[in-house]
Amino acid sequence: MIESPCEDICVLDENMVCIGCKRTREEILKWLVYSDEEKLAVIENCKKRKIEGNYDHYI
């Protein structure tokens, strides 16, 4: 089981990306139905978003 990257901040910015975990609104809503492979991809995308700091192209 892959754990959610949630950081218990749960606030979306103006781009609909969580300021805590850096998941998009869609990724948050679909987390429970994602396969393990999809969850791992989301986690990798979150890591990239944290480094880049620009989320516009993920929406």
Secondary structure as UniProt FT lines:
FT   TURN            14..15
FT   STRAND          17..18
FT   TURN            19..21
FT   HELIX           25..30
FT   HELIX           31..33
FT   HELIX           36..52
FT   HELIX           56..58
//
